[in-house]
């Protein structure tokens, strides 16, 4: 099985140099082709870094695209390289890679390459829920991976599922109704298209418990500087991974970062007779079920659990009622309040950081300053 690394860049020389420097430290005995793909002619400095980089693990190829592809087309181009290689590791230039990425990908591919439910793998474990901005924890089910209906950095594409996605693109039409609200508003996003593919085809991404890449938050075309927001601990030493089979996994999360209801039913038999949707974070719309597990206020409750455990759904697993703010109820009994959304981020801060109300207010001046700093950066790009 041939594994290739594709690095994409455009106009961030320092970021590209850092990523390539981290790749020099990988540990592998196999031959690994490296393709450095530069969009829109690149820049003199970026092109020079790519051309001069010495790759000791096999063939190196530098491709400088003379026409602008843009993020979406460039990302799709990388996946299309699965026509040449069995597995493609796709790295954006604002990442740093673990020395163990090849060893990890070898083991992932050996386990999931022919699994129909798997659309690919990721080398990054998100600790932030991008929809709410809050912390994202996962149930610990004894394995080194879990499954998520979101693609993240360090994409790992397999030949067969990528071909299916490529065919899907021919008929693709945006369907905002099935996407989480914040994702549906993204413009010019490959990730948005791929998430819709995952939802419609009921497929998932293999996600590591410990990241094999971290994101430096370097400002780019669609991102303001967030140097530490997406930083993650990375695997530094060799290990043998224990992967779960999809059908047996007890850590499967949908595109809204919510655990699948059937997982909770396996742990708590009291839920078995209810056909419910999990909306702990209160982000879902167009709900087709009669019952819901939610932290929103409701007129009536069937069961109550604590909202204080980490992850929140652990209280269902352990049958803990605590503050009784996680509720199983009928969907028609949910009370929609604007204050819920305003309070959500503050509740997340209180839950995850040892600060009280007074201490939280101390962050307000910094938050305002940070807001205007990000706004100024975005205005400059225009």
C-alpha positions as CSV (number, residue, x, y, z in Angstrom):
1,X,0.0,0.0,0.0
2,X,1.6,3.3,-1.1
3,X,1.3,6.3,1.1
4,X,2.1,9.8,-0.1
5,X,2.3,13.1,1.7
6,X,0.9,16.2,0.0
7,X,1.7,19.6,1.4
8,X,-0.2,22.6,0.1
9,X,0.8,26.2,0.3
10,X,0.5,29.6,-1.3
11,X,2.0,32.7,0.4
12,X,3.1,31.8,3.9
13,X,6.8,31.0,3.7
14,X,7.5,30.8,7.5
15,X,4.6,28.4,8.0
16,X,5.7,26.2,5.1
17,X,9.2,26.1,6.4
18,X,8.0,25.1,9.9
19,X,5.9,22.2,8.5
20,X,8.6,20.9,6.2
21,X,11.0,21.1,9.2
22,X,8.7,18.9,11.2
23,X,8.4,16.4,8.4
24,X,12.2,16.0,8.4
25,X,11.8,14.3,11.8
26,X,9.3,11.6,10.8
27,X,10.3,8.0,11.7
28,X,9.6,5.4,9.0
29,X,11.5,2.8,7.0
30,X,9.1,3.0,4.0
31,X,9.5,5.1,0.8
32,X,7.1,8.0,1.1
33,X,6.7,10.3,-1.9
34,X,6.3,14.0,-1.0
35,X,4.4,16.4,-3.2
36,X,4.5,20.1,-2.4
37,X,1.7,21.8,-4.2
38,X,1.8,25.6,-4.5
39,X,-1.3,27.6,-5.6
40,X,-1.5,30.6,-7.9
41,X,2.3,30.7,-8.8
42,X,3.1,31.0,-5.1
43,X,5.7,33.6,-4.1
44,X,9.5,33.7,-4.8
45,X,10.3,32.9,-1.1
46,X,7.7,30.1,-0.9
47,X,8.8,28.5,-4.2
48,X,12.4,28.7,-3.1
49,X,11.7,26.9,0.2
50,X,9.8,24.2,-1.6
51,X,12.5,23.7,-4.3
52,X,15.4,23.7,-1.8
53,X,13.8,21.3,0.7
54,X,15.7,18.0,0.9
55,X,13.5,14.9,1.4
56,X,15.3,11.8,2.5
57,X,12.3,9.4,2.5
58,X,11.8,9.1,-1.2
59,X,10.8,11.1,-4.3
60,X,10.0,14.8,-3.9
61,X,7.9,16.7,-6.4
62,X,7.1,20.4,-6.4
63,X,4.1,21.5,-8.4
64,X,3.5,25.2,-8.9
65,X,0.0,25.8,-10.2
66,X,0.1,28.7,-12.7
67,X,-3.7,29.4,-12.2
68,X,-5.4,30.1,-9.0
69,X,-7.3,27.0,-7.7
70,X,-8.5,28.5,-4.4
71,X,-9.0,26.5,-1.3
72,X,-11.9,24.2,-2.4
73,X,-10.4,23.2,-5.7
74,X,-6.9,22.8,-4.2
75,X,-8.3,20.5,-1.5
76,X,-10.2,18.4,-4.0
77,X,-7.1,18.2,-6.2
78,X,-5.2,16.7,-3.3
79,X,-7.8,14.0,-2.8
80,X,-7.8,13.3,-6.5
81,X,-4.2,12.1,-6.1
82,X,-5.6,8.9,-4.6
83,X,-5.8,7.9,-8.3
84,X,-2.0,7.5,-8.1
85,X,-1.6,6.5,-4.5
86,X,-3.5,4.2,-2.2
87,X,-3.4,6.6,0.7
88,X,-2.9,10.4,0.7
89,X,-1.9,12.4,3.7
90,X,-3.0,16.0,3.1
91,X,-1.2,18.7,5.2
92,X,-1.9,22.4,5.1
93,X,1.0,24.7,5.6
94,X,-0.1,26.0,9.0
95,X,0.3,22.6,10.6
96,X,3.2,20.9,12.5
97,X,3.4,17.1,12.2
98,X,4.3,14.4,14.7
99,X,7.3,12.2,13.9
100,X,4.8,9.3,14.1
101,X,2.4,10.3,11.3
102,X,3.4,7.5,8.9
103,X,3.4,4.8,11.6
104,X,-0.1,6.0,12.6
105,X,-1.5,6.1,9.1
106,X,-0.1,2.7,8.3
107,X,-2.1,1.2,11.2
108,X,-5.2,3.3,10.4
109,X,-5.2,2.1,6.8
110,X,-4.6,-1.5,7.8
111,X,-7.7,-1.3,10.0
112,X,-10.2,0.8,8.0
113,X,-9.2,0.9,4.4
114,X,-12.1,-1.3,3.2
115,X,-14.7,-0.2,5.8
116,X,-17.8,1.1,4.0
117,X,-18.7,3.4,6.9
118,X,-15.4,5.2,6.9
119,X,-14.8,8.2,4.5
120,X,-11.2,8.8,5.7
121,X,-9.2,9.6,8.7
122,X,-7.9,12.7,10.5
123,X,-4.6,13.3,12.3
124,X,-6.1,15.9,14.7
125,X,-8.3,15.5,17.7
126,X,-10.4,18.7,18.1
127,X,-10.8,19.9,21.7
128,X,-13.0,22.8,20.6
129,X,-16.6,22.4,19.3
130,X,-16.5,24.7,16.3
131,X,-20.2,25.2,16.4
132,X,-20.5,26.5,20.0
133,X,-16.9,27.5,20.6
134,X,-17.0,25.4,23.8
135,X,-14.9,22.4,24.9
136,X,-15.4,19.1,23.2
137,X,-14.8,16.0,25.2
138,X,-15.5,12.4,24.1
139,X,-16.5,9.3,26.0
140,X,-13.5,7.0,26.8
141,X,-14.4,3.6,25.4
142,X,-10.9,2.0,25.8
143,X,-9.7,2.7,22.2
144,X,-7.2,5.1,20.7
145,X,-9.8,6.5,18.3
146,X,-13.4,7.6,18.0
147,X,-15.6,8.5,15.0
148,X,-16.7,12.0,14.1
149,X,-18.8,13.3,11.2
150,X,-16.3,16.1,10.7
151,X,-13.1,16.1,8.7
152,X,-10.2,17.7,10.5
153,X,-6.6,18.7,9.8
154,X,-4.2,16.1,8.6
155,X,-6.7,14.6,6.3
156,X,-6.1,11.0,5.3
157,X,-7.8,10.0,2.1
158,X,-8.3,6.4,1.0
159,X,-8.8,5.5,-2.7
160,X,-12.3,4.0,-2.7
161,X,-14.2,6.5,-0.4
162,X,-12.5,9.5,-2.1
163,X,-13.7,8.2,-5.5
164,X,-17.2,8.0,-4.0
165,X,-16.9,11.6,-2.9
166,X,-15.7,12.7,-6.3
167,X,-18.8,11.1,-7.9
168,X,-20.9,12.8,-5.3
169,X,-19.5,16.2,-6.3
170,X,-21.0,15.9,-9.8
171,X,-24.5,16.0,-8.3
172,X,-23.7,18.1,-5.2
173,X,-26.3,20.8,-4.3
174,X,-25.9,22.7,-1.0
175,X,-28.5,21.7,1.5
176,X,-28.4,24.0,4.5
177,X,-31.3,22.3,6.1
178,X,-29.2,19.3,7.2
179,X,-26.1,21.3,8.2
180,X,-25.6,22.8,11.6
181,X,-26.4,26.6,11.5
182,X,-22.9,27.9,11.8
183,X,-21.5,25.5,9.2
184,X,-24.2,26.4,6.7
185,X,-23.0,30.0,6.8
186,X,-19.5,29.1,5.8
187,X,-18.5,30.4,2.3
188,X,-15.9,28.9,0.0
189,X,-15.4,25.9,2.3
190,X,-14.4,22.4,1.3
191,X,-15.1,21.2,4.8
192,X,-18.8,22.3,4.5
193,X,-19.2,20.3,1.3
194,X,-17.5,17.2,2.8
195,X,-19.6,17.4,6.0
196,X,-22.8,17.4,3.9
197,X,-21.4,14.3,2.1
198,X,-20.8,12.6,5.4
199,X,-24.3,13.4,6.6
200,X,-26.1,12.3,3.5
201,X,-24.0,9.1,3.1
202,X,-24.0,8.3,6.8
203,X,-20.2,8.0,6.9
204,X,-17.6,9.0,9.5
205,X,-14.0,10.1,10.0
206,X,-11.6,8.0,12.1
207,X,-10.3,10.5,14.7
208,X,-7.3,10.0,17.0
209,X,-7.5,10.4,20.8
210,X,-4.1,12.0,20.6
211,X,-3.3,14.3,17.7
212,X,-0.6,13.6,15.1
213,X,-0.7,17.3,13.9
214,X,-1.2,20.6,15.6
215,X,-2.5,23.8,14.1
216,X,-0.4,27.0,14.6
217,X,-3.3,29.3,13.8
218,X,-1.4,31.2,11.2
219,X,-3.6,33.9,9.5
220,X,-4.7,33.0,6.0
221,X,-7.3,33.8,3.4
222,X,-10.3,32.7,5.5
223,X,-8.8,32.9,9.0
224,X,-7.7,35.5,11.5
225,X,-4.6,34.9,13.7
226,X,-5.6,32.4,16.5
227,X,-2.1,31.1,17.5
228,X,-3.2,29.0,20.4
229,X,-6.9,28.3,19.8
230,X,-6.4,25.1,17.8
231,X,-3.1,24.0,19.3
232,X,-3.2,20.4,20.5
233,X,-0.8,18.0,22.2
234,X,0.7,15.7,19.6
235,X,2.0,12.1,19.7
236,X,5.8,12.2,20.0
237,X,6.9,8.6,20.5
238,X,6.1,5.3,18.8
239,X,3.2,3.2,20.0
240,X,0.9,0.4,18.9
241,X,-2.6,1.7,18.5
242,X,-5.8,-0.1,19.5
243,X,-8.6,0.7,17.1
244,X,-12.3,0.1,17.6
245,X,-14.6,-1.5,14.9
246,X,-17.3,0.9,13.9
247,X,-20.1,-1.4,14.9
248,X,-18.7,-2.0,18.4
249,X,-17.6,1.6,19.1
250,X,-19.1,3.5,22.0
251,X,-17.7,6.9,20.9
252,X,-19.4,8.0,17.7
253,X,-20.3,11.7,17.2
254,X,-22.4,13.4,14.5
255,X,-21.7,16.6,12.6
256,X,-23.0,18.6,15.6
257,X,-20.4,17.0,17.9
258,X,-23.3,15.1,19.6
259,X,-23.0,11.4,20.5
260,X,-25.3,9.1,18.7
261,X,-28.4,8.1,20.7
262,X,-27.8,4.3,20.2
263,X,-24.6,4.7,22.2
264,X,-26.4,6.1,25.2
265,X,-29.0,3.3,24.9
266,X,-26.2,0.7,25.2
267,X,-25.1,2.3,28.5
268,X,-28.4,3.2,30.0
269,X,-31.3,0.8,29.4
270,X,-33.9,3.4,30.7
271,X,-33.6,5.1,27.3
272,X,-34.2,2.1,25.1
273,X,-37.9,2.7,24.5
274,X,-37.4,6.3,23.4
275,X,-36.7,7.4,19.8
276,X,-34.8,10.6,20.6
277,X,-32.3,13.0,19.2
278,X,-29.3,14.2,21.2
279,X,-29.0,18.0,21.2
280,X,-27.0,18.6,24.4
281,X,-25.5,21.8,22.9
282,X,-28.8,23.2,21.5
283,X,-27.6,23.6,18.0
284,X,-29.9,21.3,16.0
285,X,-32.9,22.4,13.9
286,X,-35.6,20.8,11.9
287,X,-35.9,18.0,14.4
288,X,-37.9,15.0,13.1
289,X,-38.0,13.0,16.3
290,X,-40.6,13.1,19.1
291,X,-38.1,13.1,21.9
292,X,-35.0,15.1,22.6
293,X,-32.1,15.0,25.1
294,X,-31.3,18.7,25.7
295,X,-29.9,21.3,28.1
296,X,-32.6,23.7,27.1
297,X,-35.5,24.4,29.5
298,X,-38.6,22.3,29.0
299,X,-42.2,22.4,30.2
300,X,-42.1,18.8,31.2
301,X,-39.3,16.2,31.7
302,X,-39.3,12.5,31.3
303,X,-35.9,12.0,32.8
304,X,-33.3,14.4,34.2
305,X,-29.5,14.1,34.4
306,X,-26.6,16.3,35.4
307,X,-25.1,18.8,32.9
308,X,-21.9,19.1,34.8
309,X,-20.0,16.0,33.8
310,X,-17.3,15.9,31.1
311,X,-18.4,15.0,28.6
312,X,-22.0,16.0,29.5
313,X,-23.4,12.7,28.2
314,X,-21.3,10.9,30.8
315,X,-24.1,11.7,33.3
316,X,-26.5,9.6,31.2
317,X,-24.0,6.7,31.1
318,X,-23.5,6.9,34.9
319,X,-27.2,7.8,35.5
320,X,-26.3,10.9,37.5
321,X,-29.0,13.6,38.0
322,X,-26.9,16.3,39.7
323,X,-28.3,19.7,38.8
324,X,-31.0,18.1,36.6
325,X,-30.3,20.4,33.7
326,X,-29.8,17.7,31.1
327,X,-33.4,16.6,30.2
328,X,-35.1,14.0,28.1
329,X,-38.4,15.4,27.0
330,X,-40.8,15.7,24.2
331,X,-39.6,18.0,21.4
332,X,-42.8,20.0,21.7
333,X,-42.1,20.8,25.4
334,X,-38.8,22.5,24.7
335,X,-38.8,26.2,25.5
336,X,-36.9,28.3,23.0
337,X,-35.2,31.2,24.7
338,X,-32.6,33.6,23.3
339,X,-31.0,33.7,26.7
340,X,-29.9,30.1,26.3
341,X,-27.6,30.9,23.4
342,X,-26.2,34.0,25.2
343,X,-25.6,31.9,28.4
344,X,-24.1,28.9,26.6
345,X,-20.5,30.2,26.3
346,X,-20.5,31.6,29.8
347,X,-21.7,28.2,31.2
348,X,-18.9,26.5,29.3
349,X,-16.3,28.8,30.8
350,X,-17.6,28.2,34.3
351,X,-17.7,24.4,33.7
352,X,-14.2,24.1,32.3
353,X,-12.2,26.9,34.1
354,X,-11.9,27.7,37.8
355,X,-13.4,31.2,37.6
356,X,-16.4,32.7,39.2
357,X,-18.7,35.5,37.9
358,X,-16.6,38.3,39.2
359,X,-13.4,36.7,37.8
360,X,-15.1,36.2,34.5
361,X,-15.8,39.9,34.2
362,X,-12.0,40.5,34.4
363,X,-11.7,38.9,30.9
364,X,-14.2,41.4,29.4
365,X,-11.7,44.2,28.5
366,X,-9.4,41.7,26.9
367,X,-12.2,40.1,25.0
368,X,-13.3,43.5,23.6
369,X,-9.7,44.3,22.7
370,X,-9.3,40.9,21.0
371,X,-12.5,41.4,19.1
372,X,-11.4,44.6,17.5
373,X,-7.9,43.2,16.8
374,X,-9.5,40.3,14.8
375,X,-11.9,42.7,13.1
376,X,-9.0,44.9,12.0
377,X,-7.1,41.9,10.6
378,X,-10.1,40.9,8.5
379,X,-10.6,44.5,7.2
380,X,-7.0,44.6,6.0
381,X,-7.5,41.5,4.0
382,X,-10.3,43.2,2.1
